């Protein structure tokens, strides 16, 4: 079972790194376009259809793994996101990491919770948390930070995002 979980984690991390690398390559290619846009065009926020959003189906087992994921998101973030702009990544938490965000564990996991809140405030991520997993862990809806978007069932939220055109990372 440990080997299976480790293999799943390795595949998830590899997929995330590949998707992030693709995003970085696309940004570099866009940055190398020779003709700048007129000043009027630069004031218009791009529509959500112009950017491809990504969804992360996250079920991590340690704070270190979540910190690594947040580090990668910070590397992708070039500026705070504006109103109307979709986040770079929509994360769906539905594994053991749900426990990190319970108020009762804030002292222990303060750094990761504060980092997640910062990334959410900058518009880099939208973080959903699975209420089914919360109930399983004995966490009431009012016992997690308000920046987390609570969804009934994490895997269904991932499917919903994919159906809306998000790409799986």
Number of C-alpha atoms within 10 A of each C-alpha: 6 7 8 9 12 12 12 14 17 12 12 18 17 13 15 19 15 13 16 18 13 12 16 14 12 11 12 11 10 10 10 9 8 7 6 10 8 8 8 7 10 10 8 8 12 14 10 12 9 7 13 13 20 24 25 21 21 25 20 20 15 11 15 11 15 18 16 12 17 18 12 14 17 15 10 17 16 9 10 14 18 12 9 10 15 21 25 20 22 23 23 28 28 23 17 15 19 22 19 20 23 21 18 13 13 17 10 12 16 14 13 18 22 13 15 22 19 14 20 19 14 16 20 25 25 22 21 23 25 23 21 16 20 24 11 10 13 12 19 13 13 9 13 23 14 10 14 19 16 20 17 14 18 24 15 13 21 22 14 12 18 15 10 10 13 19 15 18 18
